């Protein structure tokens, strides 16, 4: 009777160096692919953000027909053509009065910590009246169904239609607003509500004084 003989062959495990080299090459290729995709899509993303920002400026400054990008530098507001936005950049909104451009107000970007992550907003400000007349959330990762009400809740948005900035903006329990500088909090999203008020007050500390003493350059 013939007996089958099973032969065992030793299989050497890949060396540590070979494994490291393989992983390194894979990581390098993945990194190159990610960078390539980012570079290709960056112009589209940048253009989309610029479009959304422009639309938001008209939203937070009712009655504006034209806008101009400005940058604060050494006590003056200078026209800017840069595609970049930083903490010194704002937007002036104009209407027509006869044949002259009439300044209505400014759209100001501001950013601060929320419940989940940073919140970035844009708000319209009238320096002659010391009033905020609109607010839009540009970026937020607040909790869906709760924190996202800072831009979905119509009642909360109404707080920023004629909001006084002096002495400072304060947050009150929903339904208890009694002064022009108060904001009704969102039920169940108090932290996100507080974040918006804190961001506005911090931005106003910088811009209210600036905008009361400077004008855009012609």
SVG drawing of the C-alpha trace seen along z (x, -y; Angstrom):
<svg xmlns="http://www.w3.org/2000/svg" viewBox="-41 -112 57 114">
<polyline fill="none" stroke="black" stroke-width="0.4" points="0.0,0.0 1.4,-3.3 1.5,-6.0 1.4,-9.6 4.2,-11.6 3.4,-15.2 6.4,-17.3 6.6,-20.6 8.4,-23.4 9.7,-26.3 8.3,-29.6 10.4,-32.5 8.6,-35.4 9.2,-38.8 12.0,-40.7 11.3,-43.7 13.1,-46.0 11.0,-44.7 7.8,-45.3 8.9,-48.8 9.9,-49.6 6.6,-48.4 4.6,-50.4 6.7,-53.5 6.1,-53.2 2.4,-52.7 2.3,-55.7 4.2,-57.8 1.9,-57.0 -1.1,-57.7 0.3,-61.0 1.1,-62.0 -2.5,-61.0 -4.0,-63.1 -1.9,-66.1 -2.7,-65.8 -6.4,-65.6 -6.2,-68.6 -4.3,-70.7 -6.8,-69.9 -9.9,-70.6 -8.5,-73.7 -9.5,-76.3 -13.0,-74.9 -13.3,-74.9 -11.8,-78.4 -14.2,-79.8 -17.2,-78.2 -16.3,-79.6 -15.8,-83.1 -19.2,-82.8 -20.9,-81.8 -19.1,-84.6 -20.3,-87.1 -23.9,-85.9 -23.6,-86.1 -22.5,-89.7 -25.6,-90.7 -27.7,-88.7 -26.3,-90.3 -26.4,-93.8 -29.9,-94.4 -30.3,-97.0 -26.7,-96.7 -26.1,-96.8 -22.4,-96.8 -19.6,-95.5 -15.9,-96.3 -13.3,-94.2 -11.2,-96.1 -8.3,-95.5 -7.5,-97.4 -3.9,-98.7 -2.3,-101.3 -5.6,-103.0 -7.0,-103.0 -9.3,-100.8 -7.6,-100.0 -9.1,-98.4 -8.0,-94.8 -7.8,-92.5 -6.3,-89.6 -8.2,-86.3 -7.1,-85.6 -9.1,-86.6 -7.6,-87.2 -8.8,-88.8 -8.0,-92.3 -10.4,-91.9 -13.9,-93.2 -16.4,-94.1 -18.0,-97.6 -21.6,-97.6 -22.9,-100.4 -26.2,-101.7 -26.8,-104.5 -27.8,-108.0 -28.2,-109.9 -24.9,-109.4 -22.9,-108.8 -22.2,-105.5 -23.6,-105.6 -22.0,-103.5 -24.6,-101.4 -22.4,-99.3 -19.8,-96.6 -19.8,-92.8 -17.3,-91.4 -16.0,-87.9 -15.4,-86.4 -14.5,-83.0 -14.5,-81.3 -14.9,-78.0 -18.3,-76.3 -19.5,-73.1 -17.9,-70.8 -15.4,-72.9 -14.7,-76.4 -17.7,-78.4 -17.0,-81.0 -19.6,-83.7 -20.3,-86.8 -22.3,-89.7 -23.6,-93.0 -22.8,-96.1 -24.0,-99.7 -21.4,-102.0 -23.6,-105.1 -26.3,-103.3 -24.1,-100.8 -26.4,-98.0 -25.9,-94.5 -28.4,-93.9 -27.8,-90.3 -25.7,-87.3 -24.8,-84.2 -22.9,-81.1 -20.2,-80.3 -18.7,-77.2 -20.0,-75.1 -19.8,-71.5 -22.3,-71.9 -24.5,-68.9 -27.2,-68.2 -30.6,-68.9 -29.3,-71.1 -26.3,-73.2 -27.0,-73.6 -30.1,-75.7 -27.7,-78.7 -28.3,-78.9 -31.5,-76.8 -33.7,-78.4 -35.5,-81.4 -36.4,-82.8 -32.7,-82.8 -31.7,-84.5 -34.3,-87.3 -32.1,-88.3 -29.6,-89.7 -31.9,-92.0 -31.6,-95.0 -29.1,-94.1 -27.4,-96.8 -23.7,-96.2 -23.5,-98.5 -22.7,-98.1 -22.1,-94.5 -24.4,-91.8 -25.8,-89.5 -27.6,-86.1 -30.9,-85.6 -33.2,-82.7 -35.5,-82.2 -38.6,-84.4 -37.1,-86.8 -35.5,-89.3 -36.3,-92.8 -33.5,-95.0 -32.1,-95.7 -28.7,-94.3 -30.0,-90.9 -30.2,-87.6 -32.7,-84.9 -30.9,-81.6 -31.9,-78.5 -33.6,-75.9 -31.4,-72.8 -28.4,-74.5 -27.3,-77.1 -23.6,-76.4 -23.8,-77.1 -25.9,-80.2 -23.3,-81.5 -20.6,-80.8 -22.2,-83.1 -22.6,-85.9 -19.0,-85.5 -17.7,-85.6 -19.7,-88.8 -18.6,-90.6 -14.9,-89.7 -15.1,-90.9 -16.9,-94.1 -14.1,-94.9 -11.8,-95.3 -14.0,-96.7 -16.5,-99.1 -13.8,-101.5 -12.0,-101.1 -15.1,-101.7 -16.2,-104.7 -13.0,-106.6 -12.0,-105.4 -13.5,-105.4 -12.7,-103.4 -10.1,-104.9 -11.4,-106.3"/>
</svg>
